[in-house]
């Protein structure tokens, strides 16, 4: 599945991050692993955006009433 919602991505069991860009500049595997593992990979744009989201915890925001 392709997903861009970080609240959903952070709860995934496993991520395959394709990129680094779209179109001809993409389609390569940039990172794989748990959200925490992907967040540690500097070349992953997904990982860069996941870092601050993971700092809030892995549960969905709506589960905590936010």
CHARMM internal coordinates of N, CA and C (Angstrom, degrees):
IC EDIT
DIST 1 N 1 CA 1.4307
DIST 1 CA 1 C 1.5207
ANGL 1 N 1 CA 1 C 107.92
DIST 1 C 2 N 1.2703
ANGL 1 CA 1 C 2 N 116.75
DIHE 1 N 1 CA 1 C 2 N 145.75
DIST 2 N 2 CA 1.4604
ANGL 1 C 2 N 2 CA 121.83
DIHE 1 CA 1 C 2 N 2 CA 174.74
DIST 2 CA 2 C 1.5134
ANGL 2 N 2 CA 2 C 107.64
DIHE 1 C 2 N 2 CA 2 C -99.89
DIST 2 C 3 N 1.3097
ANGL 2 CA 2 C 3 N 116.57
DIHE 2 N 2 CA 2 C 3 N 127.90
DIST 3 N 3 CA 1.4672
ANGL 2 C 3 N 3 CA 121.26
DIHE 2 CA 2 C 3 N 3 CA -176.82
DIST 3 CA 3 C 1.5183
ANGL 3 N 3 CA 3 C 109.81
DIHE 2 C 3 N 3 CA 3 C -138.74
DIST 3 C 4 N 1.3209
ANGL 3 CA 3 C 4 N 116.16
DIHE 3 N 3 CA 3 C 4 N 140.71
DIST 4 N 4 CA 1.4614
ANGL 3 C 4 N 4 CA 121.29
DIHE 3 CA 3 C 4 N 4 CA 178.36
DIST 4 CA 4 C 1.5165
ANGL 4 N 4 CA 4 C 112.22
DIHE 3 C 4 N 4 CA 4 C -122.16
DIST 4 C 5 N 1.3150
ANGL 4 CA 4 C 5 N 118.37
DIHE 4 N 4 CA 4 C 5 N -5.80
DIST 5 N 5 CA 1.4589
ANGL 4 C 5 N 5 CA 122.36
DIHE 4 CA 4 C 5 N 5 CA 179.94
DIST 5 CA 5 C 1.5274
ANGL 5 N 5 CA 5 C 108.44
DIHE 4 C 5 N 5 CA 5 C -80.36
DIST 5 C 6 N 1.3278
ANGL 5 CA 5 C 6 N 116.76
DIHE 5 N 5 CA 5 C 6 N 113.54
DIST 6 N 6 CA 1.4657
ANGL 5 C 6 N 6 CA 120.93
DIHE 5 CA 5 C 6 N 6 CA -175.98
DIST 6 CA 6 C 1.5173
ANGL 6 N 6 CA 6 C 112.42
DIHE 5 C 6 N 6 CA 6 C -64.08
DIST 6 C 7 N 1.3365
ANGL 6 CA 6 C 7 N 117.91
DIHE 6 N 6 CA 6 C 7 N -27.97
DIST 7 N 7 CA 1.4564
ANGL 6 C 7 N 7 CA 120.59
DIHE 6 CA 6 C 7 N 7 CA 177.93
DIST 7 CA 7 C 1.5293
ANGL 7 N 7 CA 7 C 110.75
DIHE 6 C 7 N 7 CA 7 C -66.73
DIST 7 C 8 N 1.3152
ANGL 7 CA 7 C 8 N 117.31
DIHE 7 N 7 CA 7 C 8 N -29.83
DIST 8 N 8 CA 1.4674
ANGL 7 C 8 N 8 CA 122.20
DIHE 7 CA 7 C 8 N 8 CA 175.82
DIST 8 CA 8 C 1.5240
ANGL 8 N 8 CA 8 C 110.11
DIHE 7 C 8 N 8 CA 8 C -82.07
DIST 8 C 9 N 1.3284
ANGL 8 CA 8 C 9 N 117.14
DIHE 8 N 8 CA 8 C 9 N -45.17
DIST 9 N 9 CA 1.4695
ANGL 8 C 9 N 9 CA 121.33
DIHE 8 CA 8 C 9 N 9 CA -177.77
DIST 9 CA 9 C 1.5208
ANGL 9 N 9 CA 9 C 111.20
DIHE 8 C 9 N 9 CA 9 C -59.14
DIST 9 C 10 N 1.3302
ANGL 9 CA 9 C 10 N 117.87
DIHE 9 N 9 CA 9 C 10 N -40.12
DIST 10 N 10 CA 1.4637
ANGL 9 C 10 N 10 CA 119.79
DIHE 9 CA 9 C 10 N 10 CA -175.67
DIST 10 CA 10 C 1.5225
ANGL 10 N 10 CA 10 C 112.96
DIHE 9 C 10 N 10 CA 10 C -66.85
DIST 10 C 11 N 1.3342
ANGL 10 CA 10 C 11 N 117.79
DIHE 10 N 10 CA 10 C 11 N -16.08
DIST 11 N 11 CA 1.4657
ANGL 10 C 11 N 11 CA 120.50
DIHE 10 CA 10 C 11 N 11 CA 179.24
DIST 11 CA 11 C 1.5281
ANGL 11 N 11 CA 11 C 112.70
DIHE 10 C 11 N 11 CA 11 C -98.85
DIST 11 C 12 N 1.3396
ANGL 11 CA 11 C 12 N 116.98
DIHE 11 N 11 CA 11 C 12 N 1.48
DIST 12 N 12 CA 1.4612
ANGL 11 C 12 N 12 CA 121.09
DIHE 11 CA 11 C 12 N 12 CA -178.34
DIST 12 CA 12 C 1.5285
ANGL 12 N 12 CA 12 C 111.05
DIHE 11 C 12 N 12 CA 12 C -67.81
DIST 12 C 13 N 1.3167
ANGL 12 CA 12 C 13 N 115.70
DIHE 12 N 12 CA 12 C 13 N 150.56
DIST 13 N 13 CA 1.4608
ANGL 12 C 13 N 13 CA 120.96
DIHE 12 CA 12 C 13 N 13 CA 174.13
DIST 13 CA 13 C 1.5248
ANGL 13 N 13 CA 13 C 110.79
DIHE 12 C 13 N 13 CA 13 C -76.22
DIST 13 C 14 N 1.3364
ANGL 13 CA 13 C 14 N 116.05
DIHE 13 N 13 CA 13 C 14 N -35.68
DIST 14 N 14 CA 1.4634
ANGL 13 C 14 N 14 CA 121.03
DIHE 13 CA 13 C 14 N 14 CA -175.17
DIST 14 CA 14 C 1.5237
ANGL 14 N 14 CA 14 C 108.52
DIHE 13 C 14 N 14 CA 14 C -152.08
DIST 14 C 15 N 1.3283
ANGL 14 CA 14 C 15 N 116.70
DIHE 14 N 14 CA 14 C 15 N 139.48
DIST 15 N 15 CA 1.4613
ANGL 14 C 15 N 15 CA 122.76
DIHE 14 CA 14 C 15 N 15 CA -179.38
DIST 15 CA 15 C 1.5235
ANGL 15 N 15 CA 15 C 109.19
DIHE 14 C 15 N 15 CA 15 C -121.55
DIST 15 C 16 N 1.3195
ANGL 15 CA 15 C 16 N 116.20
DIHE 15 N 15 CA 15 C 16 N 138.49
DIST 16 N 16 CA 1.4571
ANGL 15 C 16 N 16 CA 122.67
DIHE 15 CA 15 C 16 N 16 CA 167.77
DIST 16 CA 16 C 1.5266
ANGL 16 N 16 CA 16 C 104.60
DIHE 15 C 16 N 16 CA 16 C -117.36
DIST 16 C 17 N 1.3113
ANGL 16 CA 16 C 17 N 116.51
DIHE 16 N 16 CA 16 C 17 N 108.70
DIST 17 N 17 CA 1.4596
ANGL 16 C 17 N 17 CA 122.66
DIHE 16 CA 16 C 17 N 17 CA -175.98
DIST 17 CA 17 C 1.5170
ANGL 17 N 17 CA 17 C 109.45
DIHE 16 C 17 N 17 CA 17 C -95.79
DIST 17 C 18 N 1.3296
ANGL 17 CA 17 C 18 N 116.62
DIHE 17 N 17 CA 17 C 18 N 116.32
DIST 18 N 18 CA 1.4604
ANGL 17 C 18 N 18 CA 121.96
DIHE 17 CA 17 C 18 N 18 CA 179.55
DIST 18 CA 18 C 1.5149
ANGL 18 N 18 CA 18 C 109.71
DIHE 17 C 18 N 18 CA 18 C -100.30
DIST 18 C 19 N 1.3081
ANGL 18 CA 18 C 19 N 116.42
DIHE 18 N 18 CA 18 C 19 N 147.15
DIST 19 N 19 CA 1.4643
ANGL 18 C 19 N 19 CA 118.55
DIHE 18 CA 18 C 19 N 19 CA 179.27
DIST 19 CA 19 C 1.5043
ANGL 19 N 19 CA 19 C 109.77
DIHE 18 C 19 N 19 CA 19 C 169.98
DIST 19 C 20 N 1.2943
ANGL 19 CA 19 C 20 N 118.23
DIHE 19 N 19 CA 19 C 20 N -147.31
DIST 20 N 20 CA 1.4581
ANGL 19 C 20 N 20 CA 126.01
DIHE 19 CA 19 C 20 N 20 CA 8.55
DIST 20 CA 20 C 1.5197
ANGL 20 N 20 CA 20 C 113.46
DIHE 19 C 20 N 20 CA 20 C -80.16
DIST 20 C 21 N 1.3299
ANGL 20 CA 20 C 21 N 118.14
DIHE 20 N 20 CA 20 C 21 N -21.66
DIST 21 N 21 CA 1.4577
ANGL 20 C 21 N 21 CA 122.55
DIHE 20 CA 20 C 21 N 21 CA 178.44
DIST 21 CA 21 C 1.5229
ANGL 21 N 21 CA 21 C 108.23
DIHE 20 C 21 N 21 CA 21 C -119.03
DIST 21 C 22 N 1.3237
ANGL 21 CA 21 C 22 N 116.42
DIHE 21 N 21 CA 21 C 22 N -168.34
DIST 22 N 22 CA 1.4512
ANGL 21 C 22 N 22 CA 121.61
DIHE 21 CA 21 C 22 N 22 CA 174.98
DIST 22 CA 22 C 1.5183
ANGL 22 N 22 CA 22 C 111.06
DIHE 21 C 22 N 22 CA 22 C -97.15
DIST 22 C 23 N 1.3137
ANGL 22 CA 22 C 23 N 116.82
DIHE 22 N 22 CA 22 C 23 N 172.75
DIST 23 N 23 CA 1.4653
ANGL 22 C 23 N 23 CA 121.77
DIHE 22 CA 22 C 23 N 23 CA 176.38
DIST 23 CA 23 C 1.5181
ANGL 23 N 23 CA 23 C 112.63
DIHE 22 C 23 N 23 CA 23 C 62.73
DIST 23 C 24 N 1.3169
ANGL 23 CA 23 C 24 N 115.54
DIHE 23 N 23 CA 23 C 24 N -138.49
DIST 24 N 24 CA 1.4651
ANGL 23 C 24 N 24 CA 120.54
DIHE 23 CA 23 C 24 N 24 CA -177.26
DIST 24 CA 24 C 1.5222
ANGL 24 N 24 CA 24 C 112.58
DIHE 23 C 24 N 24 CA 24 C -66.87
DIST 24 C 25 N 1.3172
ANGL 24 CA 24 C 25 N 118.01
DIHE 24 N 24 CA 24 C 25 N -20.84
DIST 25 N 25 CA 1.4675
ANGL 24 C 25 N 25 CA 121.63
DIHE 24 CA 24 C 25 N 25 CA 179.78
DIST 25 CA 25 C 1.5302
ANGL 25 N 25 CA 25 C 111.60
DIHE 24 C 25 N 25 CA 25 C -88.68
DIST 25 C 26 N 1.3182
ANGL 25 CA 25 C 26 N 116.87
DIHE 25 N 25 CA 25 C 26 N 8.84
DIST 26 N 26 CA 1.4561
ANGL 25 C 26 N 26 CA 120.19
DIHE 25 CA 25 C 26 N 26 CA -177.64
DIST 26 CA 26 C 1.5030
ANGL 26 N 26 CA 26 C 112.52
DIHE 25 C 26 N 26 CA 26 C -128.47
DIST 26 C 27 N 1.3267
ANGL 26 CA 26 C 27 N 114.53
DIHE 26 N 26 CA 26 C 27 N -161.07
DIST 27 N 27 CA 1.4500
ANGL 26 C 27 N 27 CA 120.38
DIHE 26 CA 26 C 27 N 27 CA 177.21
DIST 27 CA 27 C 1.5155
ANGL 27 N 27 CA 27 C 115.04
DIHE 26 C 27 N 27 CA 27 C 86.93
DIST 27 C 28 N 1.3189
ANGL 27 CA 27 C 28 N 116.77
DIHE 27 N 27 CA 27 C 28 N 1.36
DIST 28 N 28 CA 1.4654
ANGL 27 C 28 N 28 CA 119.75
DIHE 27 CA 27 C 28 N 28 CA 176.89
DIST 28 CA 28 C 1.5180
ANGL 28 N 28 CA 28 C 109.22
DIHE 27 C 28 N 28 CA 28 C -100.67
DIST 28 C 29 N 1.3135
ANGL 28 CA 28 C 29 N 116.49
DIHE 28 N 28 CA 28 C 29 N 150.59
DIST 29 N 29 CA 1.4654
ANGL 28 C 29 N 29 CA 120.50
DIHE 28 CA 28 C 29 N 29 CA 176.73
DIST 29 CA 29 C 1.5206
ANGL 29 N 29 CA 29 C 107.76
DIHE 28 C 29 N 29 CA 29 C -76.05
DIST 29 C 30 N 1.3261
ANGL 29 CA 29 C 30 N 115.94
DIHE 29 N 29 CA 29 C 30 N 117.44
DIST 30 N 30 CA 1.4591
ANGL 29 C 30 N 30 CA 122.51
DIHE 29 CA 29 C 30 N 30 CA -179.41
DIST 30 CA 30 C 1.5260
ANGL 30 N 30 CA 30 C 110.21
DIHE 29 C 30 N 30 CA 30 C -93.52
DIST 30 C 31 N 1.3384
ANGL 30 CA 30 C 31 N 116.23
DIHE 30 N 30 CA 30 C 31 N -38.03
DIST 31 N 31 CA 1.4626
ANGL 30 C 31 N 31 CA 120.41
DIHE 30 CA 30 C 31 N 31 CA -177.26
DIST 31 CA 31 C 1.5163
ANGL 31 N 31 CA 31 C 109.79
DIHE 30 C 31 N 31 CA 31 C -156.92
DIST 31 C 32 N 1.3222
ANGL 31 CA 31 C 32 N 115.75
DIHE 31 N 31 CA 31 C 32 N 150.53
DIST 32 N 32 CA 1.4658
ANGL 31 C 32 N 32 CA 121.54
DIHE 31 CA 31 C 32 N 32 CA 172.58
DIST 32 CA 32 C 1.5100
ANGL 32 N 32 CA 32 C 108.13
DIHE 31 C 32 N 32 CA 32 C -139.90
DIST 32 C 33 N 1.3211
ANGL 32 CA 32 C 33 N 115.69
DIHE 32 N 32 CA 32 C 33 N 153.00
DIST 33 N 33 CA 1.4559
ANGL 32 C 33 N 33 CA 120.60
DIHE 32 CA 32 C 33 N 33 CA 175.59
DIST 33 CA 33 C 1.5126
ANGL 33 N 33 CA 33 C 112.24
DIHE 32 C 33 N 33 CA 33 C 135.38
DIST 33 C 34 N 1.3078
ANGL 33 CA 33 C 34 N 115.09
DIHE 33 N 33 CA 33 C 34 N -166.84
DIST 34 N 34 CA 1.4562
ANGL 33 C 34 N 34 CA 121.07
DIHE 33 CA 33 C 34 N 34 CA 176.74
DIST 34 CA 34 C 1.5257
ANGL 34 N 34 CA 34 C 108.80
DIHE 33 C 34 N 34 CA 34 C -70.56
DIST 34 C 35 N 1.3157
ANGL 34 CA 34 C 35 N 118.23
DIHE 34 N 34 CA 34 C 35 N 165.31
DIST 35 N 35 CA 1.4609
ANGL 34 C 35 N 35 CA 119.07
DIHE 34 CA 34 C 35 N 35 CA 176.33
DIST 35 CA 35 C 1.5314
ANGL 35 N 35 CA 35 C 112.40
DIHE 34 C 35 N 35 CA 35 C -54.78
DIST 35 C 36 N 1.3123
ANGL 35 CA 35 C 36 N 117.57
DIHE 35 N 35 CA 35 C 36 N -38.99
DIST 36 N 36 CA 1.4631
ANGL 35 C 36 N 36 CA 121.18
DIHE 35 CA 35 C 36 N 36 CA 179.56
DIST 36 CA 36 C 1.5266
ANGL 36 N 36 CA 36 C 111.48
DIHE 35 C 36 N 36 CA 36 C -65.43
DIST 36 C 37 N 1.3246
ANGL 36 CA 36 C 37 N 117.20
DIHE 36 N 36 CA 36 C 37 N -39.19
DIST 37 N 37 CA 1.4640
ANGL 36 C 37 N 37 CA 120.97
DIHE 36 CA 36 C 37 N 37 CA 178.63
DIST 37 CA 37 C 1.5257
ANGL 37 N 37 CA 37 C 111.04
DIHE 36 C 37 N 37 CA 37 C -68.16
DIST 37 C 38 N 1.3258
ANGL 37 CA 37 C 38 N 117.26
DIHE 37 N 37 CA 37 C 38 N -43.50
DIST 38 N 38 CA 1.4644
ANGL 37 C 38 N 38 CA 121.34
DIHE 37 CA 37 C 38 N 38 CA -180.00
DIST 38 CA 38 C 1.5279
ANGL 38 N 38 CA 38 C 110.15
DIHE 37 C 38 N 38 CA 38 C -64.98
DIST 38 C 39 N 1.3221
ANGL 38 CA 38 C 39 N 117.61
DIHE 38 N 38 CA 38 C 39 N -36.30
DIST 39 N 39 CA 1.4666
ANGL 38 C 39 N 39 CA 121.93
DIHE 38 CA 38 C 39 N 39 CA -179.46
DIST 39 CA 39 C 1.5291
ANGL 39 N 39 CA 39 C 112.14
DIHE 38 C 39 N 39 CA 39 C -63.12
DIST 39 C 40 N 1.3113
ANGL 39 CA 39 C 40 N 117.92
DIHE 39 N 39 CA 39 C 40 N -20.61
DIST 40 N 40 CA 1.4640
ANGL 39 C 40 N 40 CA 121.93
DIHE 39 CA 39 C 40 N 40 CA -179.70
DIST 40 CA 40 C 1.5258
ANGL 40 N 40 CA 40 C 113.28
DIHE 39 C 40 N 40 CA 40 C -87.02
DIST 40 C 41 N 1.3292
ANGL 40 CA 40 C 41 N 117.76
DIHE 40 N 40 CA 40 C 41 N -7.53
DIST 41 N 41 CA 1.4552
ANGL 40 C 41 N 41 CA 121.50
DIHE 40 CA 40 C 41 N 41 CA -175.58
DIST 41 CA 41 C 1.5228
ANGL 41 N 41 CA 41 C 109.23
DIHE 40 C 41 N 41 CA 41 C -93.45
DIST 41 C 42 N 1.3235
ANGL 41 CA 41 C 42 N 116.13
DIHE 41 N 41 CA 41 C 42 N 110.77
DIST 42 N 42 CA 1.4684
ANGL 41 C 42 N 42 CA 122.27
DIHE 41 CA 41 C 42 N 42 CA -175.20
DIST 42 CA 42 C 1.5241
ANGL 42 N 42 CA 42 C 112.97
DIHE 41 C 42 N 42 CA 42 C -60.11
DIST 42 C 43 N 1.3213
ANGL 42 CA 42 C 43 N 118.19
DIHE 42 N 42 CA 42 C 43 N -34.43
DIST 43 N 43 CA 1.4660
ANGL 42 C 43 N 43 CA 121.36
DIHE 42 CA 42 C 43 N 43 CA -177.34
DIST 43 CA 43 C 1.5287
ANGL 43 N 43 CA 43 C 112.84
DIHE 42 C 43 N 43 CA 43 C -73.44
DIST 43 C 44 N 1.3247
ANGL 43 CA 43 C 44 N 117.34
DIHE 43 N 43 CA 43 C 44 N -9.96
DIST 44 N 44 CA 1.4613
ANGL 43 C 44 N 44 CA 121.78
DIHE 43 CA 43 C 44 N 44 CA -177.01
DIST 44 CA 44 C 1.5285
ANGL 44 N 44 CA 44 C 110.89
DIHE 43 C 44 N 44 CA 44 C -91.64
DIST 44 C 45 N 1.3342
ANGL 44 CA 44 C 45 N 116.31
DIHE 44 N 44 CA 44 C 45 N 115.15
DIST 45 N 45 CA 1.4677
ANGL 44 C 45 N 45 CA 119.49
DIHE 44 CA 44 C 45 N 45 CA 174.40
DIST 45 CA 45 C 1.5267
ANGL 45 N 45 CA 45 C 109.99
DIHE 44 C 45 N 45 CA 45 C -62.84
DIST 45 C 46 N 1.3267
ANGL 45 CA 45 C 46 N 116.54
DIHE 45 N 45 CA 45 C 46 N -38.61
DIST 46 N 46 CA 1.4601
ANGL 45 C 46 N 46 CA 120.46
DIHE 45 CA 45 C 46 N 46 CA 177.53
DIST 46 CA 46 C 1.5157
ANGL 46 N 46 CA 46 C 109.77
DIHE 45 C 46 N 46 CA 46 C -59.66
DIST 46 C 47 N 1.3254
ANGL 46 CA 46 C 47 N 116.85
DIHE 46 N 46 CA 46 C 47 N -44.81
DIST 47 N 47 CA 1.4593
ANGL 46 C 47 N 47 CA 121.05
DIHE 46 CA 46 C 47 N 47 CA 179.01
DIST 47 CA 47 C 1.5138
ANGL 47 N 47 CA 47 C 112.40
DIHE 46 C 47 N 47 CA 47 C -61.25
DIST 47 C 48 N 1.3259
ANGL 47 CA 47 C 48 N 117.02
DIHE 47 N 47 CA 47 C 48 N -40.17
DIST 48 N 48 CA 1.4585
ANGL 47 C 48 N 48 CA 120.71
DIHE 47 CA 47 C 48 N 48 CA 179.59
DIST 48 CA 48 C 1.5261
ANGL 48 N 48 CA 48 C 111.19
DIHE 47 C 48 N 48 CA 48 C -62.28
DIST 48 C 49 N 1.3298
ANGL 48 CA 48 C 49 N 117.04
DIHE 48 N 48 CA 48 C 49 N -40.02
DIST 49 N 49 CA 1.4592
ANGL 48 C 49 N 49 CA 120.40
DIHE 48 CA 48 C 49 N 49 CA 179.06
DIST 49 CA 49 C 1.5261
ANGL 49 N 49 CA 49 C 112.28
DIHE 48 C 49 N 49 CA 49 C -77.36
DIST 49 C 50 N 1.3364
ANGL 49 CA 49 C 50 N 116.79
DIHE 49 N 49 CA 49 C 50 N -26.33
DIST 50 N 50 CA 1.4696
ANGL 49 C 50 N 50 CA 120.89
DIHE 49 CA 49 C 50 N 50 CA -179.94
DIST 50 CA 50 C 1.5259
ANGL 50 N 50 CA 50 C 112.97
DIHE 49 C 50 N 50 CA 50 C -71.75
DIST 50 C 51 N 1.3200
ANGL 50 CA 50 C 51 N 116.95
DIHE 50 N 50 CA 50 C 51 N -33.20
DIST 51 N 51 CA 1.4719
ANGL 50 C 51 N 51 CA 120.20
DIHE 50 CA 50 C 51 N 51 CA -174.80
DIST 51 CA 51 C 1.5209
ANGL 51 N 51 CA 51 C 113.50
DIHE 50 C 51 N 51 CA 51 C -48.79
DIST 51 C 52 N 1.3313
ANGL 51 CA 51 C 52 N 119.60
DIHE 51 N 51 CA 51 C 52 N -57.09
DIST 52 N 52 CA 1.4693
ANGL 51 C 52 N 52 CA 118.28
DIHE 51 CA 51 C 52 N 52 CA -178.51
DIST 52 CA 52 C 1.5249
ANGL 52 N 52 CA 52 C 112.99
DIHE 51 C 52 N 52 CA 52 C -68.22
DIST 52 C 53 N 1.3276
ANGL 52 CA 52 C 53 N 117.08
DIHE 52 N 52 CA 52 C 53 N -29.52
DIST 53 N 53 CA 1.4622
ANGL 52 C 53 N 53 CA 120.49
DIHE 52 CA 52 C 53 N 53 CA 179.26
DIST 53 CA 53 C 1.5255
ANGL 53 N 53 CA 53 C 109.88
DIHE 52 C 53 N 53 CA 53 C -69.06
DIST 53 C 54 N 1.3289
ANGL 53 CA 53 C 54 N 117.12
DIHE 53 N 53 CA 53 C 54 N -40.37
DIST 54 N 54 CA 1.4608
ANGL 53 C 54 N 54 CA 120.59
DIHE 53 CA 53 C 54 N 54 CA 178.58
DIST 54 CA 54 C 1.5238
ANGL 54 N 54 CA 54 C 111.94
DIHE 53 C 54 N 54 CA 54 C -67.37
DIST 54 C 55 N 1.3190
ANGL 54 CA 54 C 55 N 116.82
DIHE 54 N 54 CA 54 C 55 N -27.24
DIST 55 N 55 CA 1.4649
ANGL 54 C 55 N 55 CA 120.19
DIHE 54 CA 54 C 55 N 55 CA 178.30
DIST 55 CA 55 C 1.5292
ANGL 55 N 55 CA 55 C 110.97
DIHE 54 C 55 N 55 CA 55 C -62.36
DIST 55 C 56 N 1.3390
ANGL 55 CA 55 C 56 N 116.61
DIHE 55 N 55 CA 55 C 56 N -23.80
DIST 56 N 56 CA 1.4663
ANGL 55 C 56 N 56 CA 121.82
DIHE 55 CA 55 C 56 N 56 CA 178.16
DIST 56 CA 56 C 1.5194
ANGL 56 N 56 CA 56 C 112.35
DIHE 55 C 56 N 56 CA 56 C -84.14
DIST 56 C 57 N 1.3361
ANGL 56 CA 56 C 57 N 118.15
DIHE 56 N 56 CA 56 C 57 N -9.17
DIST 57 N 57 CA 1.4623
ANGL 56 C 57 N 57 CA 122.43
DIHE 56 CA 56 C 57 N 57 CA -178.87
DIST 57 CA 57 C 1.5150
ANGL 57 N 57 CA 57 C 110.11
DIHE 56 C 57 N 57 CA 57 C 110.88
DIST 57 C 58 N 1.3248
ANGL 57 CA 57 C 58 N 115.85
DIHE 57 N 57 CA 57 C 58 N 164.94
DIST 58 N 58 CA 1.4628
ANGL 57 C 58 N 58 CA 120.53
DIHE 57 CA 57 C 58 N 58 CA -175.07
DIST 58 CA 58 C 1.5104
ANGL 58 N 58 CA 58 C 114.64
DIHE 57 C 58 N 58 CA 58 C -91.17
DIST 58 C 59 N 1.3313
ANGL 58 CA 58 C 59 N 119.25
DIHE 58 N 58 CA 58 C 59 N -14.08
DIST 59 N 59 CA 1.4713
ANGL 58 C 59 N 59 CA 118.87
DIHE 58 CA 58 C 59 N 59 CA -178.10
DIST 59 CA 59 C 1.5259
ANGL 59 N 59 CA 59 C 110.26
DIHE 58 C 59 N 59 CA 59 C -73.36
DIST 59 C 60 N 1.3377
ANGL 59 CA 59 C 60 N 115.72
DIHE 59 N 59 CA 59 C 60 N 159.32
DIST 60 N 60 CA 1.4568
ANGL 59 C 60 N 60 CA 121.10
DIHE 59 CA 59 C 60 N 60 CA 177.60
DIST 60 CA 60 C 1.5243
ANGL 60 N 60 CA 60 C 110.16
DIHE 59 C 60 N 60 CA 60 C -65.41
DIST 60 C 61 N 1.3176
ANGL 60 CA 60 C 61 N 116.55
DIHE 60 N 60 CA 60 C 61 N 145.08
DIST 61 N 61 CA 1.4641
ANGL 60 C 61 N 61 CA 121.26
DIHE 60 CA 60 C 61 N 61 CA 179.07
DIST 61 CA 61 C 1.5210
ANGL 61 N 61 CA 61 C 111.01
DIHE 60 C 61 N 61 CA 61 C -58.81
DIST 61 C 62 N 1.3318
ANGL 61 CA 61 C 62 N 118.13
DIHE 61 N 61 CA 61 C 62 N -38.40
DIST 62 N 62 CA 1.4612
ANGL 61 C 62 N 62 CA 119.56
DIHE 61 CA 61 C 62 N 62 CA -177.41
DIST 62 CA 62 C 1.5235
ANGL 62 N 62 CA 62 C 111.87
DIHE 61 C 62 N 62 CA 62 C -68.11
DIST 62 C 63 N 1.3405
ANGL 62 CA 62 C 63 N 118.13
DIHE 62 N 62 CA 62 C 63 N -22.83
DIST 63 N 63 CA 1.4574
ANGL 62 C 63 N 63 CA 120.65
DIHE 62 CA 62 C 63 N 63 CA 178.62
DIST 63 CA 63 C 1.5193
ANGL 63 N 63 CA 63 C 111.91
DIHE 62 C 63 N 63 CA 63 C -68.28
DIST 63 C 64 N 1.3385
ANGL 63 CA 63 C 64 N 116.24
DIHE 63 N 63 CA 63 C 64 N -26.40
DIST 64 N 64 CA 1.4638
ANGL 63 C 64 N 64 CA 119.63
DIHE 63 CA 63 C 64 N 64 CA -179.87
DIST 64 CA 64 C 1.5230
ANGL 64 N 64 CA 64 C 111.56
DIHE 63 C 64 N 64 CA 64 C -99.03
DIST 64 C 65 N 1.3309
ANGL 64 CA 64 C 65 N 117.00
DIHE 64 N 64 CA 64 C 65 N 7.54
DIST 65 N 65 CA 1.4533
ANGL 64 C 65 N 65 CA 120.56
DIHE 64 CA 64 C 65 N 65 CA 177.02
DIST 65 CA 65 C 1.5201
ANGL 65 N 65 CA 65 C 114.55
DIHE 64 C 65 N 65 CA 65 C 82.77
DIST 65 C 66 N 1.3410
ANGL 65 CA 65 C 66 N 118.27
DIHE 65 N 65 CA 65 C 66 N 13.69
DIST 66 N 66 CA 1.4738
ANGL 65 C 66 N 66 CA 121.14
DIHE 65 CA 65 C 66 N 66 CA 179.36
DIST 66 CA 66 C 1.5095
ANGL 66 N 66 CA 66 C 111.38
DIHE 65 C 66 N 66 CA 66 C -80.59
END
COOR INIT
IC SEED 1 N 1 CA 1 C
IC BUILD
